[in-house]
Structure formats: C-alpha cells, structure tokens
Amino acid sequence: MPLSTRTYLSRSRFASLHGLRSGDVEKVRQFAEEASLEVGEVAAARRTMKLKGTPSDLARAFGIKLSRYQYHQGEFRSHDTPIQIPVPLTKAVVGVFGFDTRPLLRPHFRRNANPAATGYSIPTVGAAYRFPSGLTGSGVTVALLEFGGGYSLTDIEQFCSGIAVPTPSIVPVGVDGAANAPTGDPNGPDAEVELDIEMLSALAPGAKIAVYFAPNTEQGFVDALTTAIDDTTNRPSLVSISWGGPEASWSAQGLDALERSARDGALQGLTILAASGDQGASDGESSGTLSVDFPASSPFVIGCGGTRLTLSGDTIEAEVVWNDLSQGEGATGGGVSERFALPSYQTSAGVPAAPNGFVGRGVPDVAANADPETGYSVFIDGQPAVIGGTSAVAPLWAALIARYIQALSKSLGYTNPLLYPGNVESTFHQIVSGNNDGYAAGPGWNPCTGLGSPNGSALLTALES
C-alpha cells in the first residue's frame, strides 16, 4: 500500500477494537481466585493483566518449580520446565512473564579503545548520508528502550553544546520499577543510553526523546515495548532499540508476545527499529552456529546492520561491511531467521535459506556506519569517547525517519514494505564488499548490510512518490 493512502488506528481505537476482551479478563479472574492469587493492574490496550501471590502459589498455579541460579554477575530466579498455561486460558493467554529474572539482553555498542581516537562528528556522517536539510524532526517523539544504566543531562548538554545544537526535550519513563540510573561507568550501559540520546540529539534535534527504562528480562522487554506503544502522554511515532540477543536465547512465549506487540505498533502507525547485533553471523552463539538477533529479526521491525565508513569531508569515499572479528573485535550481525517466515516484502530479495533449511526472514534491512574504528565522537559519563556498534545505527535511522515524518506530516508506520520496491531500493548506497563471517555482501539486499546505507534525500523523494 502506498504511503499516501495509509491510515492507522488511533491508540484509543486500537484499544476498543483489539484490547482485552471482557470474557478473557473474567476467565483470568476466575482462574486467579481458584489459585489463591490476586488480580492487579489490568491494561486493556496493552492486553496485559498482573497477578499477585506468594512465589509458591504462583509457581503451583503455572505448574513450575522456581529455583535460584548463580552466574558471573550475580543471581537470578528461573525454572527448569516450561510454564503450563491452564487449559481454560490457552486461547486467551499468549505468555506468562515474571518468573524468569535471567538477564537476557545485551547492548550493541562497541567502544574504540584507542585513547587518541577522535571519531566522526555525527552531523558530518548525517551530511554524508544526505539527510534532507531544513528538517529537525520537530513535532515527532522518538522512544528509546533501555535495560540498564542511564544518562546525565549534563553529559547531553555538553555534547549538544560541542556540536552547536539545542539540548532536546528528554523524558525518562520508568517501567516495572526501573528508572534512569547512571552507573558512572563509561564502559557500561550508560554508554548505550547516552549514545542513543546523542545520536538523536545531533540528527533530529527538534524531536522529543522518551526513554523507557525497564529491567533486563523478558518481562521487562515486553512491558517496555507495550508501554511505549500505548503511551498516550508522550505518543511516540518511532521506537529505537539498541539491545537484543540471539533468537535461541528467547523463550517461545517471549518471541510470540513481542512479535504481537510489534504488529500492534504497526497497526497504530509506529515504526520500530532494532540493532542487528555486534558479533557477526553467529550473534555470539558459543557453538558458532549462525544466528540472528531478536528483535531485529521480527518482520515488523527494521533490522539495522553495520558498515565501516571512510569519508573525505562529508563525502563517502568507501563503505564496506563492518567486520573486525579477526582482530578480536566485533562485526555486524545478519543472516536468516529460524523463527520468522520470509515476509512478503522480501520475496524478491534473494534471501537464502536459514542454516536449518527454514525459509526465513532476512536480517538486516538497512545499514550505516558502525565500526568503532570509524566511530562517532560522543560524550559519556563526563568524558569524550568514540563509539560504534549497530546500536548507533538504529537511532541514526530513527532520526532520519523522524525528519521524514516532519516532512510528510505523516507517520511511516510499518516501514519495511516501503523500502523494498525497486524505485526505493535504488536510493541506497549498496554495500558490495566484505562479510560477517557467515555471509558475504553483494549487489541488492544481502545478509550483512541489507539494502545498504541511506541517501536520505533521495529516499525521501522515493517514499513521497
């Protein structure tokens, strides 16, 4: 469907059409009463209900045994057997979350360890990618999902002052008890949070930034995404996610719940972007098997891969696949999903079969500079730094789309199908050289850098037509 003829459901209309059904709520209430549990918050638009009870009552109600486990960063709670959803609820309940507190997500940033590194100015990279001029993302709210660390407004002000842009409006939103909590460690999650904010500040300085802080668990991710989608106060048009993990590290219910949430966002006109990972085609799997990163592998999410960019002034001199694995460093994620089927918009893209033979979704869709050796000059925890990683690519593309929304006076919504028609594909800088230790680049779409990096002005013209 052309962008000009698209319509989306308002948040209130979505809630009335697709929110929790009273019959399903009653089924859960009845189950809770019989299991000696209490019903807490009921969020109709998010299609979530919270149940409260003792750990033993909750575990017994869902047929599991809870245990404590040790790992290198501390302790977490989980269960050895799958959660059992009672038969009367099987058609009403997609997943049950909160039992597993295992840290699941990792940030996809890479810091340049060379203290003498200077990096590219973010506005210079935006100019090289021909971000359309005269646009700032004004009137657009971009949501960032963060699962640890935080930001200091002083750092953001220092960064913005250095590149002569106004400090943006930033709103922290706490989810499930999490909050903006900077650690003071410039090598920790603060680097992710502040990189995301500073990328948007530099390339879409007129946009409002809503930062959703949530625990680093499956429940935290589900609740962060559904909270952003249903936020009737900040009303984001875009969600940028720089965290993820291999598809196999997620539970089936987690994948299903998040996939449904991403689809819900698309129906309401939100564009969702996610980094494709920084550990090459294996996505860091210890076995070395090829794997893609989720949520970038969702067909309703724009997967964002990484390149190594060489500039002459603000002109692209060379751009290849980012791959520093031979040096013990990172590389762009990318490949083929073993969980999500090939979407219709990729049927002519030449996506190969997944390692297990599954005809799956190809990752990523788009790319931009991510190599920390050609990284971005930012300001983290009181000091300058040079950072790359595919986590820089998701907010870079979010900033570009924020400019598009301002120019078109219209949300792009489910953007993936808009990127693959021939007249749109031809606007990308195709990346034809390099590999991610599993797949090679080449003309057209490829499992390293997708369709390529942007020519922002040309892409806007193609989308308008």
matplotlib code that plots the C-alpha trace (Angstrom):
import matplotlib.pyplot as plt

x = [0.0, 1.5, 2.4, -0.1, -3.1, -2.2, -4.3, -3.6, -5.7, -5.5, -4.5, -8.0, -9.5, -7.0, -7.9, -11.6, -11.1, -8.1, -7.8, -8.5, -11.9, -14.1, -14.7, -11.0, -10.5, -13.2, -11.6, -8.3, -10.1, -11.8, -8.5, -6.8, -9.5, -9.2, -5.4, -5.4, -4.0, -4.9, -5.6, -3.5, -3.3, -5.4, -4.1, -6.7, -4.8, -1.6, -3.5, -1.8, -3.0, -0.9, -1.4, -0.1, 0.6, 3.2, 6.0, 4.8, 1.2, 2.2, 4.6, 1.9, -0.7, 1.5, 3.0, 6.6, 9.3, 11.3, 15.0, 17.9, 20.9, 24.3, 26.0, 29.0, 27.2, 25.2, 22.0, 18.7, 15.5, 14.1, 12.5, 13.6, 10.4, 8.1, 5.3, 2.0, -0.9, -4.2, -6.5, -9.3, -6.8, -5.0, -7.0, -6.8, -3.2, -0.1, 2.5, 3.2, 6.1, 7.9, 9.2, 12.4, 14.7, 17.7, 19.4, 18.6, 19.6, 22.9, 23.6, 25.0, 27.7, 31.5, 33.9, 37.1, 39.8, 42.4, 42.6, 43.9, 40.8, 38.7, 35.9, 33.5, 31.2, 27.7, 26.4, 29.2, 28.0, 24.4, 25.6, 27.5, 24.3, 22.5, 20.0, 17.4, 18.2, 15.8, 14.3, 14.9, 12.2, 10.1, 6.8, 8.0, 8.6, 11.1, 11.0, 14.3, 14.1, 16.9, 17.6, 20.3, 22.3, 21.1, 22.0, 23.2, 21.6, 24.9, 26.6, 23.8, 24.1, 27.9, 27.6, 25.0, 27.0, 30.0, 28.1, 26.0, 22.6, 19.9, 19.5, 16.4, 13.4, 14.1, 11.5, 12.5, 9.7, 10.1, 8.8, 8.4, 10.3, 13.3, 14.5, 17.2, 20.1, 23.5, 26.3, 29.2, 31.0, 31.7, 32.2, 28.9, 25.3, 25.5, 27.4, 24.4, 21.9, 23.8, 24.9, 21.3, 20.2, 23.2, 22.7, 19.1, 20.1, 22.6, 20.5, 16.9, 17.4, 13.8, 12.4, 11.3, 13.0, 11.1, 13.5, 11.8, 13.9, 13.0, 14.6, 16.8, 14.4, 11.8, 9.1, 11.0, 11.3, 7.6, 6.4, 8.8, 7.6, 3.9, 4.3, 5.9, 3.3, 0.4, 1.8, -1.0, 1.1, 4.3, 2.8, 5.9, 5.9, 9.2, 10.8, 14.5, 16.0, 19.8, 19.5, 18.8, 20.0, 20.2, 16.8, 17.5, 18.1, 14.4, 11.5, 8.8, 6.3, 8.7, 9.1, 5.4, 4.4, 7.0, 6.1, 2.4, 3.4, 5.4, 2.5, 0.2, 2.6, 2.5, -1.3, -1.1, 1.4, 4.6, 7.9, 10.2, 13.9, 16.5, 20.2, 21.2, 24.0, 27.8, 29.1, 28.9, 26.7, 26.8, 25.5, 27.9, 26.5, 29.1, 28.6, 29.4, 26.2, 24.7, 22.1, 20.3, 19.5, 16.0, 14.1, 15.9, 14.6, 11.0, 9.3, 7.6, 11.0, 13.6, 16.8, 19.8, 23.2, 26.7, 29.3, 32.8, 32.6, 35.5, 34.8, 36.5, 35.0, 31.3, 31.6, 31.6, 35.0, 34.4, 31.9, 32.2, 30.8, 32.0, 34.0, 36.8, 36.4, 39.9, 41.2, 39.2, 36.6, 33.0, 31.2, 27.7, 25.1, 22.9, 21.6, 18.3, 15.7, 14.9, 11.8, 10.0, 9.0, 10.1, 7.8, 6.1, 8.2, 11.4, 10.1, 12.2, 15.2, 17.1, 17.2, 18.9, 17.6, 18.4, 21.1, 18.4, 16.7, 13.9, 12.7, 13.1, 13.1, 16.4, 18.3, 19.1, 17.0, 19.3, 22.7, 25.0, 28.4, 29.0, 32.8, 34.3, 37.4, 35.4, 33.0, 31.2, 32.5, 30.2, 30.3, 29.8, 29.9, 31.8, 34.4, 34.7, 34.6, 34.5, 31.8, 30.4, 28.3, 25.0, 23.4, 24.5, 22.6, 19.1, 18.9, 20.6, 17.9, 15.3, 16.5, 16.3, 12.7, 11.8, 12.8, 10.6, 7.6, 8.1, 8.4, 5.4, 3.3, 2.5, 3.8, 5.5, 4.2, 5.1, 8.1, 9.6, 7.4, 8.1, 11.8, 11.9, 10.2, 12.8, 12.4, 13.2, 15.9, 17.9, 18.3, 20.5, 24.3, 24.7, 27.5, 29.1, 32.4, 33.0, 31.4, 30.3, 31.9, 28.9, 27.5, 29.0, 27.9, 26.8, 24.5, 21.0, 19.9, 22.5, 22.6, 25.3, 24.1, 20.6, 19.7, 22.6, 23.2, 21.0, 20.9, 18.5, 17.2, 16.8, 15.0, 12.5, 11.7, 11.1, 8.9, 6.9, 6.2]
y = [0.0, 3.4, 5.7, 8.3, 6.1, 4.5, 5.1, 3.9, 3.2, 5.7, 4.4, 4.6, 3.0, 0.2, -0.4, -0.6, -3.0, -5.2, -4.6, -7.2, -8.8, -8.8, -12.6, -13.3, -10.9, -12.8, -16.2, -15.0, -13.5, -16.9, -18.7, -16.3, -16.8, -20.6, -20.4, -18.0, -15.2, -11.6, -9.6, -6.4, -3.9, -4.7, -2.8, -3.2, -1.6, -3.5, -6.7, -7.4, -8.4, -8.7, -11.4, -11.3, -14.0, -15.9, -17.4, -20.9, -20.1, -18.5, -21.4, -24.0, -22.2, -22.5, -25.9, -25.0, -25.1, -21.9, -22.1, -19.7, -19.8, -18.2, -16.5, -14.3, -11.1, -12.5, -14.5, -14.9, -16.8, -19.2, -22.6, -25.8, -26.8, -24.8, -22.7, -24.6, -22.4, -23.9, -25.3, -22.8, -20.0, -21.4, -19.3, -16.1, -16.1, -15.8, -15.9, -15.6, -13.4, -12.5, -15.9, -15.7, -12.9, -14.0, -11.1, -11.5, -8.5, -7.1, -3.6, -3.5, -0.8, -1.0, 1.5, 2.4, 1.6, 3.9, 7.0, 9.1, 8.3, 11.2, 9.7, 11.3, 14.1, 12.8, 15.7, 15.0, 11.4, 12.7, 15.1, 12.2, 10.2, 13.2, 13.7, 16.1, 19.7, 22.1, 19.3, 18.6, 16.0, 18.8, 17.5, 13.9, 11.8, 9.0, 6.2, 4.6, 1.3, 0.9, -2.0, -0.7, 2.4, 5.9, 9.4, 12.6, 15.7, 17.4, 15.0, 15.6, 19.4, 19.1, 17.1, 19.3, 22.4, 20.9, 20.5, 23.7, 22.1, 22.8, 20.2, 18.2, 17.5, 14.2, 12.4, 9.4, 6.8, 4.1, 0.6, -2.2, -0.3, 0.6, 4.2, 6.4, 5.2, 6.2, 4.0, 6.3, 3.6, 4.9, 1.3, 0.1, 0.6, 4.4, 4.4, 2.8, 5.1, 8.3, 7.2, 6.6, 10.1, 11.9, 10.3, 11.6, 15.0, 15.5, 14.3, 15.1, 18.0, 19.1, 15.7, 14.8, 11.8, 9.5, 7.0, 3.9, 2.2, -1.4, -4.4, -6.6, -9.5, -10.9, -9.3, -6.0, -6.1, -6.9, -4.3, -1.6, -2.1, -2.3, 0.8, 2.8, 1.7, 2.6, 5.8, 8.4, 11.1, 11.1, 9.5, 8.2, 7.7, 5.7, 3.1, 2.6, -0.5, -1.0, -4.1, -7.8, -11.3, -14.5, -15.9, -19.1, -17.3, -16.2, -18.3, -19.2, -17.1, -14.2, -14.2, -14.5, -11.8, -9.3, -10.2, -9.4, -6.2, -5.1, -5.8, -3.8, -0.9, -1.2, -1.0, 2.2, 3.8, 3.3, 2.5, 0.1, -0.2, -2.5, -3.1, -6.4, -7.2, -6.8, -10.4, -11.3, -14.0, -16.2, -13.4, -14.6, -18.2, -20.2, -23.1, -20.9, -21.7, -19.0, -17.0, -13.7, -11.2, -10.6, -8.2, -7.2, -10.5, -9.6, -8.9, -5.9, -4.3, -2.6, -4.5, -2.2, -3.6, -2.1, -0.8, 0.7, 4.2, 6.2, 9.9, 12.6, 15.7, 14.8, 12.7, 8.9, 7.6, 3.9, 1.8, -1.9, -4.5, -3.9, -7.0, -6.8, -10.4, -11.3, -8.7, -10.0, -7.2, -7.1, -7.3, -6.6, -9.2, -10.5, -13.7, -15.6, -16.2, -19.7, -18.5, -16.0, -16.9, -14.9, -11.8, -10.9, -7.7, -9.9, -12.5, -11.0, -10.0, -13.3, -14.3, -17.7, -20.5, -20.5, -22.9, -25.4, -25.0, -22.8, -20.2, -17.3, -13.6, -11.9, -9.6, -6.7, -4.4, -1.3, -0.3, 2.6, 3.2, 1.0, 0.2, 1.8, 2.4, 4.8, 5.5, 8.5, 11.3, 11.4, 12.4, 9.6, 9.9, 13.2, 12.4, 12.3, 8.9, 7.2, 4.6, 2.4, -0.8, -1.4, 0.3, 3.5, 2.6, 2.1, 5.7, 7.1, 5.6, 6.7, 10.3, 10.1, 8.8, 11.5, 14.0, 12.2, 12.3, 16.0, 16.5, 14.3, 15.3, 11.6, 8.6, 6.0, 3.2, -0.3, 0.9, -2.4, -2.9, 0.6, 0.0, -2.9, -1.6, -1.0, 2.8, 2.9, 0.3, 2.2, 5.1, 3.2, 3.1, -0.6, -2.3, -4.9, -5.7, -7.7, -10.4, -11.0, -14.5, -16.3, -14.3, -12.1, -8.7, -8.2, -6.2, -5.7, -6.9, -9.0, -10.7, -8.3, -4.8, -5.4, -2.9, -0.7, 2.7, 5.7, 8.5, 10.4, 13.0, 10.5, 8.1, 10.8, 11.6, 7.9, 7.5, 10.6, 9.0]
z = [0.0, -1.0, 1.9, 0.7, 1.1, 4.5, 7.6, 11.1, 14.2, 17.0, 20.3, 21.7, 18.6, 18.8, 22.4, 21.6, 18.7, 19.8, 23.6, 26.3, 25.9, 28.9, 28.6, 28.7, 31.7, 33.5, 32.7, 34.2, 37.3, 37.9, 37.5, 39.9, 42.5, 42.3, 42.6, 45.6, 43.5, 43.4, 40.2, 40.0, 37.1, 34.0, 30.9, 28.2, 25.3, 26.2, 26.6, 29.9, 33.4, 36.5, 39.1, 42.6, 45.1, 47.1, 45.0, 45.9, 44.9, 41.6, 40.7, 41.6, 39.5, 36.4, 37.0, 37.6, 40.3, 41.0, 41.7, 42.2, 39.8, 40.0, 37.1, 36.7, 37.6, 40.5, 41.0, 39.1, 39.5, 36.9, 36.3, 34.6, 32.9, 30.6, 32.1, 31.9, 30.8, 32.2, 29.5, 30.1, 29.4, 26.3, 23.8, 25.9, 27.2, 25.0, 27.7, 31.4, 32.4, 35.6, 36.9, 34.9, 36.1, 33.9, 32.3, 28.6, 26.6, 25.7, 24.4, 20.9, 21.2, 20.8, 22.2, 20.4, 23.0, 21.4, 23.8, 20.8, 18.6, 17.6, 15.6, 13.2, 14.2, 14.0, 11.9, 9.4, 9.0, 8.6, 5.8, 4.1, 4.2, 2.7, 5.5, 4.0, 5.1, 6.8, 8.9, 12.6, 13.5, 15.0, 16.3, 16.5, 19.6, 19.4, 22.1, 23.3, 25.1, 27.7, 30.0, 32.4, 33.2, 32.5, 31.3, 32.9, 31.5, 32.0, 29.6, 27.0, 27.3, 27.0, 23.8, 22.3, 23.1, 21.3, 18.0, 18.4, 18.6, 21.3, 24.0, 23.2, 25.4, 27.2, 29.3, 31.4, 31.8, 34.4, 33.7, 36.3, 38.9, 36.7, 36.4, 34.9, 37.0, 35.5, 36.9, 36.3, 34.4, 30.8, 29.6, 31.0, 29.9, 30.4, 27.1, 25.3, 26.8, 26.1, 22.6, 21.7, 23.0, 21.5, 18.1, 18.1, 19.5, 16.7, 13.8, 14.9, 17.4, 17.1, 18.2, 21.7, 23.2, 25.6, 27.3, 28.7, 31.4, 32.2, 33.9, 31.7, 31.5, 29.0, 31.1, 31.1, 27.4, 26.8, 29.3, 27.9, 24.3, 25.2, 27.4, 24.7, 22.1, 24.4, 25.8, 25.3, 27.0, 25.0, 21.9, 20.2, 16.4, 16.5, 18.7, 18.6, 20.3, 20.6, 22.8, 21.8, 21.9, 19.7, 18.7, 20.6, 23.9, 24.0, 25.1, 22.6, 24.6, 24.7, 20.9, 20.3, 22.8, 21.4, 17.8, 18.5, 20.2, 17.2, 15.0, 17.3, 17.0, 13.2, 13.2, 15.2, 12.9, 14.9, 13.1, 15.2, 14.6, 16.2, 16.0, 14.3, 16.8, 17.0, 17.0, 13.3, 11.7, 14.8, 17.1, 19.7, 20.0, 21.8, 19.3, 16.4, 14.6, 12.5, 14.3, 14.0, 16.8, 18.1, 18.0, 14.7, 13.2, 13.7, 10.3, 11.9, 12.9, 10.7, 11.3, 11.3, 10.3, 10.3, 7.9, 8.0, 6.5, 5.1, 4.5, 2.6, 4.2, 4.1, 1.0, 1.1, -0.1, 0.7, 2.6, 3.3, 5.7, 9.3, 10.4, 12.9, 14.2, 13.1, 15.5, 18.4, 18.0, 16.6, 13.3, 12.0, 12.8, 9.9, 8.4, 8.2, 11.0, 12.0, 13.8, 11.5, 8.0, 4.9, 4.8, 1.5, 1.1, 0.9, -1.6, -4.4, -2.3, -2.8, 0.9, 1.3, 3.4, 7.1, 8.3, 9.2, 5.8, 7.1, 4.6, 6.9, 7.3, 6.2, 8.5, 8.4, 6.2, 6.3, 7.5, 8.4, 9.9, 13.0, 13.1, 16.3, 14.2, 12.2, 15.1, 16.4, 18.7, 21.8, 25.5, 28.1, 31.9, 31.9, 29.2, 25.4, 23.7, 20.3, 20.0, 17.2, 17.0, 15.4, 18.4, 16.7, 13.5, 15.0, 16.4, 13.3, 11.1, 13.7, 13.4, 9.6, 9.7, 12.3, 9.6, 7.1, 9.4, 9.8, 6.0, 5.1, 8.1, 8.4, 10.3, 8.2, 10.4, 9.2, 7.1, 5.9, 2.9, 1.8, 1.5, -1.0, -4.2, -6.9, -7.0, -3.3, -3.2, -5.9, -3.4, -1.1, -1.1, -1.8, 0.2, -2.1, -0.3, 2.9, 5.0, 8.6, 8.9, 7.6, 4.7, 2.0, 0.8, -2.8, -5.1, -3.9, -0.5, 1.4, 4.9, 6.1, 5.4, 4.0, 1.3, 2.2, 3.8, 3.2, 0.7, 2.8, 0.4, -2.5, -0.2, 0.9, -2.7, -3.5, -0.4, -1.4, -4.8]

ax = plt.figure().add_subplot(projection="3d")
ax.plot(x, y, z, "-o")
ax.set_aspect("equal")
plt.show()
